[in-house]
Amino acid sequence: MSVVVTGIGVVSSRGAGYDALRTAAEGDGLPLTEVDRSAGHHREPGPTSSRHAALVPDDATSSLPPMKARRMSRPTRFAVVASRLALEGAGLDPDALSGSELSAGTGVSLGTAFGATMVSRQILDQCIELGPGGISPFLFPESVPSAHAGQVALALGARGPNAAISQGEASLELALAVAAEYLVTGRAERMLVGAANEADTVLHALLDRAGALAGAGEDGAGRARPLDRRRNGMLLTEGATVALLEREDVATGRGARTLARLTGWVRAFDPSAPPGDWGTGAAPLARRLRGELERLGTPLGAIGGVVSGASGSRRGDALEAQILNATFGADLPPVCTPKGSCGEYSGFSLAATLHLLAGGRLAGGDFEPDPALGVVPASSLGADAPSVLASALASGGPAAWLVWERP
Amino acid sequence: MDGPAVWITGTGAVSPFGHGVASLWSGLLSGEPAIGSVGCFDATRHTTRIAGEVELTEPRRREGRTDSHARAAAREAAGAPGAIGTPGAPGVLGASLANTGVFWGTSTGGMLEGERFWWDEQGPRRGRKAVAPLAAQPPGAPAASVARELGCGGPVTTFASACAASTMALEAALCALRRGEVAIAIAGGSDGLCELTYGGFNALRAVDAQPARPFRADRAGLSIGEGAGALLLETEDHARAHGRAALAVLAGAWSTCDAHHMTAPRPDGGGAAAAVRGALRDAGASPADVAFVSAHGTGTTHNDPAEWQALATVLGERARNVPVMANKGAVGHLLGACGALEAVVVVQALVERRLPPTPGGGPVDPETPVDLVLGDVRELPGGSRERARLGLSLNLAFGGANAAIVVAPAAREIGR
């Protein structure tokens, strides 16, 4: 049984909508905002520290009724708006799902790397200012990492399985694997699946202090440069990407348009990775990837392109390149790196994958190869190959790969 | 229910009764709660002051309280001390480590470490503190900690779905084993005490000042707890090939969502009932096969009636006569870990053929007329002719998530 994407919704710094994200991927990338450093949590500014993040403008979620939005954290708002867009894109009325015969068969699987960090911090600040008795009962439920998944179900009436998946930078891909599992085992007929993230100033400051974010550089641009010799970190984004993933027979039965087919997934772990860092286990990871692809009936030769999760991290991208080289050897197909323009954590790589599967391109730009990696990004996928591999490595060891097909 | 049978070949627990399944089981059989004063933070500032706290025995640098609970439970489930593969001396998991997955549930993750960092960050060292301790904070950290500890190379997936998280993790492990993605899975969950959660539940007025009294007429809320539960799951063929016997069989699992309210269950228990029905269907079983229930049983005003409605909907007339255990009265509510710990108890109950009592006094609420195991340990009816042989465990969560598992005794697999 196969599963297909029939709709996609995106909330990004370019606003609400998939087309806005495609424009960013093809053009100059996501609009960036200078992050407010006045609270004093950032390290000293300089070429190696980050100044920017891709922050969502307030009007991107203005379609939500204020009475409902006020009880939602930022990532929840992003996820609900993106979910509605995904349903609309799939030809389903988001306001008609609740109470309909579709409700019980519709589930939610959303990734989050950090959960609702701003709400949690607000609660901790209340604890300091007012004591624990000052904690708001309205804020607390939004602090749990599953709040966005629960709120999406509540807003749309999705009574199928409801999963919140959290495994760092691989959260989106693992949420997709979980959603696909629910579908192929008959636990749901359709799943709203994706990821959401908020990029508040403290998260930006802490990731920057950890050395995870692309430095501003001499020109202050702060570009993430996946697989580039000059890479020095990733681009922090906020927003959400949600796709409607359906059992293919269900989608076909209602005459839905298919954007992509998910034919398999591979999950693995690198036990050599310390907490919060990347490991050295390229060989066993590549072995597992090859073995699982074989088990899934996907020969390496059928994979005509890779949508890489390389984000600009020095060690993460090196591990990614080693795995790709160990897996494909001299037959490495074109490798696209959408996180250069679309950044990390908000699921935009899924939207970029669909864009690339549809024949879209990524913006080029100045790229300096890293001889130690031996992988040069391409601006588009191979035209003829039936399958595309999308990869994600997370700091701390988790890894996931998805096998996509063009419709 | 396509795919091979999935055996439970090991269990592990860290609970307020101590480290290990034996401590948990003997504590539960005692009928006394392990809920008392809080030592890991100053609870005197909070509205209530008790919890089910675990004595932390092995903190490690860059790992948190929840990680520590997770590692200890997983090691026990995997057969420690031999579980951990070392060069030339593979443990129980041995050559299967590359194909071993970790499916984990948590809710708080490393929030305790996160809140300590944040409060310290507000001081004079703002902007200059090392951020390395925050590696323990994301919800995915405990699962990674387990996989790192045991050397697992298979899937690592964390369900952060609040109080249904680890039951959903068990469901995911079951699916992965049936589909052949892994040969072995460590499935479970862990959570640690923290002030945000403790204060948050108090803000919701959901915490009892005394140890929780699930299903009692005078119940006044839950007790927060911490700990971990872990199960070693294998396909039957894999276990047999490695000479391991089944403690029990994970026969079915299912999850749903109420889509009703962020913190309150559907009063009619409809979502939870759908999860139970799904789990029974997944096990190839019927309601008549249920021998006992491990209830979510938080002791809150809203949970227990909704859960009763769910059980009444599925079990019908039998609902009043099927024994129910509610272990949160003994260890507190372990949040994202509760489903895993309760699964460990279900396995132990099937192995020992008896059910531990639920601590606390007071009559059962006539609005929730479950057959709550009270006072003495309850023997499970034995004999091969006994139809009702399955243990059912149910969990309900914030955000409306519901998850249920069905566990069969090792001797006979239901429905296959």
Interface residues (C-beta under 8 A of the other chain):
Chain A: G40 H41 H42 R43 R71 S98 S103 A104 G107 V108 T112 A113 F114 G115 S120 R121 I123 L124 C127 I128 G131 P132 G133 I135 S136 P137 F140 P141 E142 S143 V144 P145 S146 A147 A149 G150 Q151 A153 L154 L156 G157 A158 R159 G160 P161 N162 A163 A164 I165 S166 Q167 G168 S171 L174 A177 V178 E181 T185 R187 A205 L206 R209 A210 R267 A268 F269 D270 P271 A273 P274 P275 G276 D277 G281 P284 L285 R287 R288 E292 R295 A394 G396 G397 P398 A400
Chain B: R45 H46 T47 R62 E63 A98 G101 V102 S107 G109 M111 G114 E115 W118 W119 E121 Q122 R126 G127 R128 V131 A132 L134 A135 A136 P138 P139 G140 A141 A143 A144 S145 A147 R148 L150 G151 C152 G153 G154 P155 V156 T157 T158 F159 A160 S161 A162 A165 M168 A172 C175 A176 R179 G180 E181 E195 L196 Y198 G199 G200 F201 N202 A203 L204 R205 W254 S255 T256 C257 D258 A259 H260 H261 M262 T263 G271 A274 G278 A397 F398 G399 G400 A401
